[in-house]
Amino acid sequence: MSDSRRLVLFLDDDPARHSAFRLAVPPWWDVTGAHSADHACILLGGQTRYDAVFLDHDLCEEDVMSVPGLPTRKPTGMAVVDHIVAMLEPPPSVVVHTMNPPAAEEMCRRLAATRRIIVQRLPFHLLLKQLELRSPEAPCP
């Protein structure tokens, strides 16, 4: 792998979003996809050190627009946030791309409180637009 490669973890339960994201990112981004919070935490706990992590919150249809702190059918992106916050060496950049505003605010608040992570909130449709506008030389967030 050359120095210009960027290791990226993308969490979302929607396969169409995975496809759209992969089509929008620069070719030097090495994207690893996760469809569940558990899988994302396993990947983050492995040997790979990601340059950027992109997180959704609601990870199944039954949990769409779930309220942070209330029970959900499946673990949400908040579980991944809690895992990242507890890491000794968290990824330097996290983009919260959930369309759930209260969840996005809480995820960003928890991540920013570490003061070790650059946090950006960008709903998925705006994330795709930003990626399309990004210059070819731009690094990942």
TIFITOR-60447 format. One line per field, with one value per atom (N, C-alpha, C, O): residue number from 0; residue in three letters; x, y, z. Coordinates in Angstrom, 2 decimals. Atoms other than C-alpha are relative to their C-alpha. Layout:
residues N
num = [NUM; ...]
residuo = [ALA; ...]
east = [X; ...]
north = [Y; ...]
up = [Z; ...]
END
This chain:
residues 141
num = [0; 0; 0; 0; 1; 1; 1; 1; 2; 2; 2; 2; 3; 3; 3; 3; 4; 4; 4; 4; 5; 5; 5; 5; 6; 6; 6; 6; 7; 7; 7; 7; 8; 8; 8; 8; 9; 9; 9; 9; 10; 10; 10; 10; 11; 11; 11; 11; 12; 12; 12; 12; 13; 13; 13; 13; 14; 14; 14; 14; 15; 15; 15; 15; 16; 16; 16; 16; 17; 17; 17; 17; 18; 18; 18; 18; 19; 19; 19; 19; 20; 20; 20; 20; 21; 21; 21; 21; 22; 22; 22; 22; 23; 23; 23; 23; 24; 24; 24; 24; 25; 25; 25; 25; 26; 26; 26; 26; 27; 27; 27; 27; 28; 28; 28; 28; 29; 29; 29; 29; 30; 30; 30; 30; 31; 31; 31; 31; 32; 32; 32; 32; 33; 33; 33; 33; 34; 34; 34; 34; 35; 35; 35; 35; 36; 36; 36; 36; 37; 37; 37; 37; 38; 38; 38; 38; 39; 39; 39; 39; 40; 40; 40; 40; 41; 41; 41; 41; 42; 42; 42; 42; 43; 43; 43; 43; 44; 44; 44; 44; 45; 45; 45; 45; 46; 46; 46; 46; 47; 47; 47; 47; 48; 48; 48; 48; 49; 49; 49; 49; 50; 50; 50; 50; 51; 51; 51; 51; 52; 52; 52; 52; 53; 53; 53; 53; 54; 54; 54; 54; 55; 55; 55; 55; 56; 56; 56; 56; 57; 57; 57; 57; 58; 58; 58; 58; 59; 59; 59; 59; 60; 60; 60; 60; 61; 61; 61; 61; 62; 62; 62; 62; 63; 63; 63; 63; 64; 64; 64; 64; 65; 65; 65; 65; 66; 66; 66; 66; 67; 67; 67; 67; 68; 68; 68; 68; 69; 69; 69; 69; 70; 70; 70; 70; 71; 71; 71; 71; 72; 72; 72; 72; 73; 73; 73; 73; 74; 74; 74; 74; 75; 75; 75; 75; 76; 76; 76; 76; 77; 77; 77; 77; 78; 78; 78; 78; 79; 79; 79; 79; 80; 80; 80; 80; 81; 81; 81; 81; 82; 82; 82; 82; 83; 83; 83; 83; 84; 84; 84; 84; 85; 85; 85; 85; 86; 86; 86; 86; 87; 87; 87; 87; 88; 88; 88; 88; 89; 89; 89; 89; 90; 90; 90; 90; 91; 91; 91; 91; 92; 92; 92; 92; 93; 93; 93; 93; 94; 94; 94; 94; 95; 95; 95; 95; 96; 96; 96; 96; 97; 97; 97; 97; 98; 98; 98; 98; 99; 99; 99; 99; 100; 100; 100; 100; 101; 101; 101; 101; 102; 102; 102; 102; 103; 103; 103; 103; 104; 104; 104; 104; 105; 105; 105; 105; 106; 106; 106; 106; 107; 107; 107; 107; 108; 108; 108; 108; 109; 109; 109; 109; 110; 110; 110; 110; 111; 111; 111; 111; 112; 112; 112; 112; 113; 113; 113; 113; 114; 114; 114; 114; 115; 115; 115; 115; 116; 116; 116; 116; 117; 117; 117; 117; 118; 118; 118; 118; 119; 119; 119; 119; 120; 120; 120; 120; 121; 121; 121; 121; 122; 122; 122; 122; 123; 123; 123; 123; 124; 124; 124; 124; 125; 125; 125; 125; 126; 126; 126; 126; 127; 127; 127; 127; 128; 128; 128; 128; 129; 129; 129; 129; 130; 130; 130; 130; 131; 131; 131; 131; 132; 132; 132; 132; 133; 133; 133; 133; 134; 134; 134; 134; 135; 135; 135; 135; 136; 136; 136; 136; 137; 137; 137; 137; 138; 138; 138; 138; 139; 139; 139; 139; 140; 140; 140; 140]
residuo = [MET; MET; MET; MET; SER; SER; SER; SER; ASP; ASP; ASP; ASP; SER; SER; SER; SER; ARG; ARG; ARG; ARG; ARG; ARG; ARG; ARG; LEU; LEU; LEU; LEU; VAL; VAL; VAL; VAL; LEU; LEU; LEU; LEU; PHE; PHE; PHE; PHE; LEU; LEU; LEU; LEU; ASP; ASP; ASP; ASP; ASP; ASP; ASP; ASP; ASP; ASP; ASP; ASP; PRO; PRO; PRO; PRO; ALA; ALA; ALA; ALA; ARG; ARG; ARG; ARG; HIS; HIS; HIS; HIS; SER; SER; SER; SER; ALA; ALA; ALA; ALA; PHE; PHE; PHE; PHE; ARG; ARG; ARG; ARG; LEU; LEU; LEU; LEU; ALA; ALA; ALA; ALA; VAL; VAL; VAL; VAL; PRO; PRO; PRO; PRO; PRO; PRO; PRO; PRO; TRP; TRP; TRP; TRP; TRP; TRP; TRP; TRP; ASP; ASP; ASP; ASP; VAL; VAL; VAL; VAL; THR; THR; THR; THR; GLY; GLY; GLY; GLY; ALA; ALA; ALA; ALA; HIS; HIS; HIS; HIS; SER; SER; SER; SER; ALA; ALA; ALA; ALA; ASP; ASP; ASP; ASP; HIS; HIS; HIS; HIS; ALA; ALA; ALA; ALA; CYS; CYS; CYS; CYS; ILE; ILE; ILE; ILE; LEU; LEU; LEU; LEU; LEU; LEU; LEU; LEU; GLY; GLY; GLY; GLY; GLY; GLY; GLY; GLY; GLN; GLN; GLN; GLN; THR; THR; THR; THR; ARG; ARG; ARG; ARG; TYR; TYR; TYR; TYR; ASP; ASP; ASP; ASP; ALA; ALA; ALA; ALA; VAL; VAL; VAL; VAL; PHE; PHE; PHE; PHE; LEU; LEU; LEU; LEU; ASP; ASP; ASP; ASP; HIS; HIS; HIS; HIS; ASP; ASP; ASP; ASP; LEU; LEU; LEU; LEU; CYS; CYS; CYS; CYS; GLU; GLU; GLU; GLU; GLU; GLU; GLU; GLU; ASP; ASP; ASP; ASP; VAL; VAL; VAL; VAL; MET; MET; MET; MET; SER; SER; SER; SER; VAL; VAL; VAL; VAL; PRO; PRO; PRO; PRO; GLY; GLY; GLY; GLY; LEU; LEU; LEU; LEU; PRO; PRO; PRO; PRO; THR; THR; THR; THR; ARG; ARG; ARG; ARG; LYS; LYS; LYS; LYS; PRO; PRO; PRO; PRO; THR; THR; THR; THR; GLY; GLY; GLY; GLY; MET; MET; MET; MET; ALA; ALA; ALA; ALA; VAL; VAL; VAL; VAL; VAL; VAL; VAL; VAL; ASP; ASP; ASP; ASP; HIS; HIS; HIS; HIS; ILE; ILE; ILE; ILE; VAL; VAL; VAL; VAL; ALA; ALA; ALA; ALA; MET; MET; MET; MET; LEU; LEU; LEU; LEU; GLU; GLU; GLU; GLU; PRO; PRO; PRO; PRO; PRO; PRO; PRO; PRO; PRO; PRO; PRO; PRO; SER; SER; SER; SER; VAL; VAL; VAL; VAL; VAL; VAL; VAL; VAL; VAL; VAL; VAL; VAL; HIS; HIS; HIS; HIS; THR; THR; THR; THR; MET; MET; MET; MET; ASN; ASN; ASN; ASN; PRO; PRO; PRO; PRO; PRO; PRO; PRO; PRO; ALA; ALA; ALA; ALA; ALA; ALA; ALA; ALA; GLU; GLU; GLU; GLU; GLU; GLU; GLU; GLU; MET; MET; MET; MET; CYS; CYS; CYS; CYS; ARG; ARG; ARG; ARG; ARG; ARG; ARG; ARG; LEU; LEU; LEU; LEU; ALA; ALA; ALA; ALA; ALA; ALA; ALA; ALA; THR; THR; THR; THR; ARG; ARG; ARG; ARG; ARG; ARG; ARG; ARG; ILE; ILE; ILE; ILE; ILE; ILE; ILE; ILE; VAL; VAL; VAL; VAL; GLN; GLN; GLN; GLN; ARG; ARG; ARG; ARG; LEU; LEU; LEU; LEU; PRO; PRO; PRO; PRO; PHE; PHE; PHE; PHE; HIS; HIS; HIS; HIS; LEU; LEU; LEU; LEU; LEU; LEU; LEU; LEU; LEU; LEU; LEU; LEU; LYS; LYS; LYS; LYS; GLN; GLN; GLN; GLN; LEU; LEU; LEU; LEU; GLU; GLU; GLU; GLU; LEU; LEU; LEU; LEU; ARG; ARG; ARG; ARG; SER; SER; SER; SER; PRO; PRO; PRO; PRO; GLU; GLU; GLU; GLU; ALA; ALA; ALA; ALA; PRO; PRO; PRO; PRO; CYS; CYS; CYS; CYS; PRO; PRO; PRO; PRO]
east = [0.84; 0.00; 0.88; 1.81; -0.79; 1.41; -0.43; -1.48; 0.29; 1.51; -1.28; -1.87; 1.19; -1.41; -1.31; -2.37; 1.21; -3.88; -0.59; 0.15; 0.69; -6.47; -0.91; -1.72; 0.83; -8.09; -1.26; -1.19; 1.27; -11.77; -0.96; -1.06; 1.06; -14.49; -1.34; -1.52; 1.31; -18.07; -1.06; -1.20; 1.07; -20.97; -1.36; -1.68; 1.38; -24.50; -0.70; -0.07; 0.73; -27.20; -0.56; -1.03; 0.61; -28.33; 1.03; 1.96; -0.95; -26.51; 0.09; 1.16; -0.02; -27.49; 0.92; 1.60; -0.90; -25.65; 1.46; 2.33; -1.36; -22.57; 0.45; 1.56; -0.34; -22.64; 0.22; 1.20; -0.12; -23.21; 1.27; 1.95; -1.21; -20.41; 1.25; 2.13; -1.17; -17.93; 0.18; 1.31; -0.09; -18.77; 0.46; 1.07; -0.30; -18.29; 1.40; 1.93; -1.29; -14.98; 1.13; 1.01; -1.17; -11.57; 0.54; 0.36; -0.49; -9.88; 1.07; 1.29; -1.04; -7.11; -0.57; 0.19; 0.62; -9.60; -0.25; -0.91; 0.20; -9.54; -1.14; -0.93; 1.21; -13.10; -0.31; -0.39; 0.49; -14.09; -1.41; -1.64; 1.39; -17.83; -0.41; 0.04; 0.63; -19.74; -1.48; -1.88; 1.45; -23.50; -0.63; -1.84; 0.52; -23.85; 1.01; 2.20; -0.87; -22.47; 1.01; 2.18; -0.91; -21.00; 1.16; 2.31; -1.05; -19.09; 0.96; 2.18; -0.87; -17.79; 0.93; 2.11; -0.85; -16.52; 1.08; 2.21; -1.01; -14.77; 1.09; 2.28; -0.99; -13.08; 0.87; 2.08; -0.77; -12.05; 0.94; 1.96; -0.84; -10.62; 1.11; 1.93; -1.02; -8.45; 1.30; 1.55; -1.33; -5.00; -0.02; 0.91; 0.07; -6.14; -0.25; -1.11; 0.20; -5.84; -0.63; 0.02; 0.73; -8.46; 0.33; 0.47; -0.23; -7.78; -1.29; -1.27; 1.30; -11.50; -1.07; -0.98; 1.14; -14.72; -1.26; -1.40; 1.27; -18.17; -1.11; -1.21; 0.97; -21.08; -1.44; -1.78; 1.45; -24.81; -0.44; 0.32; 0.52; -26.96; -1.00; -0.80; 1.10; -30.13; 0.36; 0.45; -0.56; -28.99; -0.97; -0.55; 1.02; -32.27; -1.29; -1.49; 1.25; -35.69; -0.84; -1.43; 0.83; -37.40; 0.52; -0.21; -0.62; -35.00; 0.14; 0.82; -0.14; -35.34; -0.49; -1.59; 0.26; -35.24; -0.13; -0.90; 0.02; -34.64; 0.59; 1.43; -0.43; -34.07; 1.20; 1.13; -1.17; -30.61; -0.37; -1.06; 0.25; -30.75; -1.20; -1.31; 1.15; -33.99; 0.34; 1.21; -0.30; -34.02; -0.23; -1.12; 0.12; -33.55; 0.07; 0.54; -0.06; -33.89; 1.43; 1.78; -1.40; -30.25; 0.88; 0.44; -0.91; -27.21; 0.12; 0.15; -0.08; -26.93; 1.44; 2.36; -1.31; -24.02; 0.52; 1.73; -0.45; -23.93; 0.91; 1.84; -0.86; -22.42; 1.40; 2.39; -1.30; -19.63; 0.69; 1.90; -0.56; -19.15; 0.59; 1.71; -0.50; -18.80; 1.27; 2.18; -1.21; -16.26; 1.17; 2.27; -1.06; -14.26; 0.50; 1.71; -0.37; -14.29; 0.89; 1.77; -0.77; -12.85; 1.34; 2.16; -1.23; -10.05; 1.21; 1.13; -1.24; -6.47; 0.50; 1.03; -0.38; -5.77; -1.20; -1.30; 1.18; -9.06; 0.36; 1.42; -0.25; -9.31; 0.03; -0.70; -0.13; -8.32; -1.21; -1.40; 1.12; -11.47; -1.24; -1.17; 1.28; -15.12; -1.03; -1.17; 1.10; -17.97; -1.29; -1.44; 1.30; -21.47; -0.96; -1.26; 0.82; -23.72; -1.46; -2.21; 1.37; -26.97; -0.96; -0.62; 1.05; -30.18; -0.85; -1.83; 0.72; -31.39; 0.64; 1.66; -0.65; -30.70; 0.34; 1.47; -0.38; -30.91; 1.14; 2.02; -1.07; -28.74; 1.32; 2.36; -1.22; -26.23; 0.62; 1.83; -0.52; -25.92; 0.67; 1.75; -0.58; -25.30; 1.28; 2.25; -1.20; -22.82; 1.17; 2.28; -1.04; -20.86; 0.47; 1.66; -0.36; -20.95; 0.94; 1.96; -0.84; -19.51; 1.39; 2.40; -1.29; -16.79; 0.85; 2.05; -0.75; -15.80; 0.53; 1.55; -0.43; -15.52; 1.37; 2.04; -1.32; -12.40; 1.12; 2.24; -0.98; -10.60; 1.16; 2.20; -1.04; -8.58; -0.49; 0.28; 0.61; -10.94; -0.59; -1.29; 0.67; -11.91; -1.36; -1.46; 1.36; -15.68; -0.74; -0.67; 0.81; -17.93; -1.37; -1.48; 1.36; -21.70; -0.44; -0.46; 0.36; -22.84; -1.02; -0.65; 1.00; -26.16; 0.40; 1.06; -0.50; -25.66; -0.12; 0.83; 0.17; -27.09; 1.00; 1.48; -0.99; -24.80; 1.42; 2.30; -1.30; -21.86; 0.32; 1.43; -0.23; -22.27; 0.28; 1.16; -0.20; -22.54; 1.40; 2.08; -1.34; -19.36; 1.07; 2.06; -0.97; -17.50; 0.09; 1.17; 0.02; -18.56; 0.71; 1.29; -0.63; -17.26; 1.47; 2.20; -1.37; -14.00; 1.01; 0.80; -1.05; -10.86; 0.71; 0.74; -0.67; -8.94; 1.17; 1.50; -1.15; -5.99; -0.39; 0.46; 0.39; -8.01; 0.11; -0.31; -0.05; -7.29; -1.38; -2.30; 1.27; -10.08; -0.13; 0.86; 0.22; -11.65; 0.77; 0.70]
north = [-1.19; 0.00; 1.25; 1.34; -1.23; 3.42; 0.94; 0.76; -0.97; 6.36; 0.78; 1.31; -0.80; 8.01; -0.75; -0.13; 0.77; 5.18; 0.47; 0.80; -0.36; 6.04; -1.16; -1.60; 1.09; 3.31; 0.57; 1.37; -0.59; 4.06; -1.11; -2.14; 0.91; 2.25; 0.71; 1.84; -0.57; 2.85; -0.89; -2.06; 0.74; 1.76; 0.50; 1.68; -0.29; 1.63; -1.34; -2.29; 1.25; -1.04; -0.10; -1.16; -0.05; -0.01; -0.32; 0.45; 0.35; -1.83; 1.06; 1.25; -1.04; 0.95; 1.15; 1.73; -1.05; 3.48; -0.44; 0.36; 0.51; 1.27; 0.17; 0.64; -0.12; 1.18; 1.44; 1.76; -1.42; 4.92; 0.61; 1.39; -0.52; 5.70; -0.45; 0.35; 0.53; 3.43; 0.65; 0.86; -0.65; 5.04; 1.46; 1.99; -1.43; 8.56; 0.28; 1.38; -0.29; 8.17; -0.09; -0.78; 0.08; 8.68; -1.43; -2.20; 1.37; 5.53; -0.40; -1.59; 0.35; 5.73; -0.23; -0.52; 0.35; 5.27; -1.50; -2.02; 1.43; 1.65; -0.15; -0.06; 0.00; 1.26; -1.41; -2.35; 1.23; -1.49; 0.30; 1.27; -0.22; -1.81; -0.85; -1.98; 0.73; -2.83; 0.31; 1.46; -0.17; -3.36; -0.03; 0.19; 0.04; -3.69; 0.65; 0.75; -0.60; -2.00; -1.02; -0.70; 1.04; -5.29; -0.22; -0.32; 0.21; -5.80; 1.19; 1.00; -1.18; -2.22; -0.01; 0.32; 0.04; -2.65; -1.07; -0.86; 1.05; -5.90; 0.54; 0.35; -0.55; -4.15; 1.05; 1.08; -1.04; -1.20; -0.59; 0.01; 0.64; -3.59; -0.85; -1.39; 0.82; -5.37; 0.75; 1.78; -0.55; -4.62; 1.25; 2.05; -1.13; -2.06; 1.30; 1.37; -1.34; 1.61; 0.84; 1.14; -0.74; 3.55; 1.48; 2.05; -1.43; 7.08; 0.78; 1.90; -0.65; 7.89; -1.07; -2.17; 0.88; 6.29; 0.80; 1.95; -0.61; 7.09; -0.81; -2.01; 0.70; 6.25; 0.41; 1.59; -0.16; 5.80; -0.30; -0.91; 0.31; 5.59; -1.13; -2.16; 0.97; 3.65; -1.13; -0.93; 1.09; 0.23; -1.13; -2.25; 0.92; -1.53; 0.79; 1.83; -0.71; -0.52; 0.31; 1.38; -0.19; -0.96; 1.11; 1.64; -1.01; 1.52; 1.37; 2.25; -1.27; 4.36; 1.14; 1.10; -1.19; 7.70; -0.34; 0.29; 0.37; 5.99; 1.12; 1.90; -1.04; 8.21; -0.51; -1.58; 0.44; 8.02; -0.29; 0.49; 0.37; 6.23; -0.92; -1.58; 0.89; 4.36; -1.34; -1.39; 1.32; 0.62; -0.04; 0.62; 0.22; -0.44; -1.50; -2.27; 1.42; -3.77; -0.48; -1.58; 0.35; -3.77; 1.12; 2.26; -1.07; -1.91; 1.05; 0.72; -1.12; 1.49; 0.48; -0.06; -0.61; 3.59; 0.61; 0.85; -0.53; 4.98; -1.00; -0.61; 1.03; 1.65; 0.10; -0.13; -0.16; 2.24; 1.26; 1.26; -1.22; 5.78; -0.30; 0.11; 0.33; 4.42; -0.85; -0.69; 0.81; 1.88; 0.90; 0.77; -0.91; 4.59; 0.87; 1.05; -0.87; 6.86; -0.75; -0.15; 0.81; 4.00; -0.48; -1.01; 0.47; 3.23; 0.80; 2.02; -0.69; 4.03; 0.83; 1.92; -0.71; 5.04; 0.05; -0.75; -0.07; 6.11; 0.52; 1.12; -0.58; 6.97; 1.52; 2.10; -1.45; 10.60; 0.78; 1.94; -0.72; 11.48; -0.89; -2.05; 0.71; 10.46; 0.93; 2.09; -0.72; 11.59; -0.71; -1.90; 0.54; 11.05; 0.35; 1.52; -0.26; 10.64; -0.41; -0.48; 0.39; 9.57; 1.14; 2.32; -0.98; 11.31; 0.28; 1.02; -0.14; 11.14; 1.15; 0.94; -1.17; 14.66; -0.14; 0.16; 0.11; 13.96; -0.99; -0.76; 0.99; 10.88; 0.57; 0.36; -0.60; 12.75; 0.97; 0.97; -0.97; 15.52; -0.70; -0.28; 0.71; 13.06; -0.74; -0.75; 0.70; 11.00; 0.99; 0.71; -1.02; 14.14; 0.54; 0.77; -0.52; 15.41; -0.96; -0.54; 1.00; 12.17; -0.10; -0.18; 0.10; 11.98; 1.24; 1.13; -1.25; 15.64; 0.16; 0.82; -0.12; 15.33; -0.63; -0.30; 0.61; 13.19; 0.98; 0.83; -0.98; 16.15; -0.63; 0.00; 0.69; 13.58; -0.33; -0.86; 0.42; 13.12; 1.21; 2.02; -1.02; 15.47; -0.57; -1.62; 0.50; 15.11; 0.92; 2.14; -0.75; 16.15; -0.65; -1.88; 0.48; 15.84; 0.37; 1.55; -0.23; 15.43; -1.06; -2.20; 0.98; 13.75; -0.64; -0.02; 0.80; 11.06; 0.69; 0.68; -0.64; 12.99; 1.15; 1.37; -1.08; 15.94; -0.55; 0.03; 0.66; 13.61; -0.37; -0.12; 0.37; 12.26; 1.23; 1.21; -1.23; 15.78; 0.55; 0.98; -0.51; 16.85; -0.87; -0.35; 0.88; 13.79; 0.23; 0.18; -0.27; 14.56; 1.31; 1.43; -1.31; 18.14; 0.05; 0.97; 0.02; 17.18; -0.08; -0.79; 0.05; 17.78; -1.36; -1.97; 1.31; 14.65; -0.11; -1.21; 0.03; 15.61; 0.02; -0.21; -0.19; 16.08; -1.30; -2.35; 1.19; 13.66; -0.27; 0.54; 0.27; 12.00; 0.92; 1.44; -0.92; 14.04; -0.42; 0.25]
up = [0.00; 0.00; 0.00; 0.80; 0.06; -0.93; 1.10; 1.73; -1.05; 1.45; -0.26; 0.68; 0.32; -0.38; 0.29; 0.28; -0.30; 0.46; 1.33; 2.26; -1.22; 3.09; 0.38; -0.43; -0.49; 5.18; 0.63; 1.57; -0.39; 5.68; 0.41; -0.26; -0.44; 7.64; -0.20; 0.25; 0.29; 6.48; 0.62; 0.25; -0.68; 8.73; -0.45; -0.32; 0.38; 7.36; -0.24; -0.72; 0.23; 7.22; -1.41; -1.81; 1.33; 3.72; -1.08; -1.30; 1.06; 0.88; -1.10; -1.69; 1.03; -1.54; 0.41; -0.43; -0.47; 0.61; -0.10; -0.44; 0.15; 0.66; -1.45; -1.71; 1.43; -3.15; -0.40; -1.08; 0.35; -3.50; 0.58; -0.09; -0.65; -1.04; -0.76; -1.05; 0.70; -2.81; -1.38; -1.82; 1.31; -6.16; 0.12; -0.81; -0.16; -4.75; 0.52; 0.30; -0.62; -2.94; -1.01; -2.02; 0.89; -4.56; -0.04; 0.90; 0.16; -5.85; 1.02; 1.23; -0.96; -3.25; 1.41; 2.34; -1.28; -0.39; 0.00; -0.90; -0.17; 0.75; 1.00; 2.21; -0.83; 2.07; 0.48; -0.31; -0.62; 4.48; 0.47; 1.19; -0.38; 4.94; 1.18; 1.33; -1.11; 8.05; -0.06; -0.29; 0.03; 8.19; 1.39; 1.53; -1.37; 11.97; 0.94; 0.63; -1.01; 15.06; 0.52; 0.72; -0.49; 16.28; -0.96; -0.53; 1.00; 13.02; -0.03; -0.13; -0.01; 13.08; 1.20; 1.08; -1.20; 16.64; -0.12; 0.32; 0.23; 15.69; -0.92; -0.64; 0.92; 12.77; 0.68; 0.47; -0.70; 14.94; 1.05; 1.38; -1.00; 17.52; -0.58; 0.16; 0.66; 14.97; -0.20; 0.42; 0.27; 13.62; -0.87; -0.83; 0.93; 11.04; 0.75; 1.62; -0.55; 11.99; -1.11; -2.12; 1.03; 10.04; 0.07; 1.15; 0.09; 8.84; 0.23; 0.73; -0.16; 8.85; 0.18; -0.37; -0.24; 10.05; -0.30; 0.12; 0.37; 8.65; 0.68; 0.48; -0.83; 10.98; -0.25; -0.31; -0.04; 10.63; 1.43; 2.19; -1.34; 13.77; -0.05; 0.61; 0.03; 12.95; -0.96; -2.17; 0.79; 11.75; -0.30; -0.59; 0.51; 11.01; -0.17; 0.47; 0.34; 9.63; 1.24; 1.34; -1.20; 13.01; 0.90; 1.74; -0.86; 14.61; -0.66; -0.12; 0.69; 12.11; 0.89; 1.45; -0.81; 13.92; 1.49; 2.21; -1.43; 17.27; 0.84; 0.38; -0.93; 20.26; 0.80; 1.39; -0.77; 21.85; 1.45; 2.10; -1.39; 25.17; 0.19; 1.22; -0.10; 24.48; -0.66; -1.53; 0.57; 23.66; -1.52; -2.05; 1.45; 20.02; -0.25; 0.59; 0.36; 18.23; -0.17; 0.25; 0.24; 17.19; 0.55; 0.66; -0.42; 18.52; -1.10; -2.29; 0.93; 16.89; -0.16; 0.45; 0.17; 15.73; 1.29; 1.41; -1.29; 19.28; 0.71; 1.41; -0.59; 20.39; -0.60; 0.10; 0.66; 17.87; 0.53; 0.76; -0.59; 19.17; 1.38; 1.68; -1.34; 22.71; -0.09; 0.73; 0.21; 21.43; -0.40; 0.14; 0.46; 19.64; 1.15; 1.31; -1.12; 22.70; 0.99; 1.61; -0.95; 24.79; -0.57; 0.18; 0.63; 22.31; 0.46; 0.65; -0.34; 23.29; -1.18; -0.99; 1.22; 19.68; -0.94; -1.86; 0.87; 18.11; -1.38; -1.57; 1.33; 14.43; 0.11; 0.92; -0.12; 13.87; -0.50; -0.12; 0.61; 11.92; -0.02; -0.41; 0.06; 12.26; -0.61; -0.21; 0.62; 10.04; 0.37; 0.09; -0.37; 11.41; -1.13; -1.36; 1.19; 8.37; 0.18; -0.80; -0.25; 10.03; -0.35; -0.25; 0.29; 9.00; 1.25; 1.18; -1.27; 12.64; 0.79; 1.44; -0.62; 14.01; 1.49; 1.88; -1.41; 17.78; 0.23; 1.05; -0.14; 17.42; -0.51; 0.11; 0.55; 15.24; 1.00; 1.21; -0.98; 17.82; 1.17; 1.60; -1.15; 20.65; -0.39; 0.36; 0.47; 18.62; -0.12; 0.34; 0.17; 17.72; 1.34; 1.54; -1.32; 21.29; 0.72; 1.27; -0.68; 22.68; -0.64; 0.06; 0.68; 20.04; 0.22; 0.47; -0.16; 20.34; 1.43; 1.64; -1.39; 24.11; 0.23; 1.21; -0.16; 23.63; -0.32; 0.18; 0.46; 22.04; -0.76; -0.96; 0.77; 20.07; -1.40; -2.22; 1.25; 17.13; -0.71; -0.10; 0.82; 14.32; -0.35; -0.97; 0.18; 14.17; -0.97; -0.88; 0.96; 11.32; -0.08; -0.14; 0.20; 11.04; -1.41; -1.77; 1.39; 7.46; -0.42; -0.71; 0.43; 6.58; -1.32; -2.15; 1.11; 3.96; -1.35; -2.13; 1.31; 0.99; -0.19; -1.30; 0.09; 1.77; -0.06; -0.69; 0.07; 2.31; -1.45; -1.93; 1.40; -1.22; -0.86; -1.71; 0.77; -2.61; 0.24; -0.70; -0.32; -0.80; -0.65; -1.17; 0.62; -2.06; -1.51; -2.09; 1.44; -5.63; -0.33; -1.41; 0.22; -5.27; 0.40; 0.02; -0.53; -3.58; -1.14; -2.13; 1.03; -5.61; 0.07; 1.14; 0.02; -6.64; 0.96; 1.39; -0.90; -4.43; 1.47; 2.34; -1.40; -1.27; 0.78; 0.30; -0.85; 1.57; 0.59; 0.45; -0.65; 3.45; 1.21; 1.71; -1.12; 6.23; 1.23; 2.26]
END
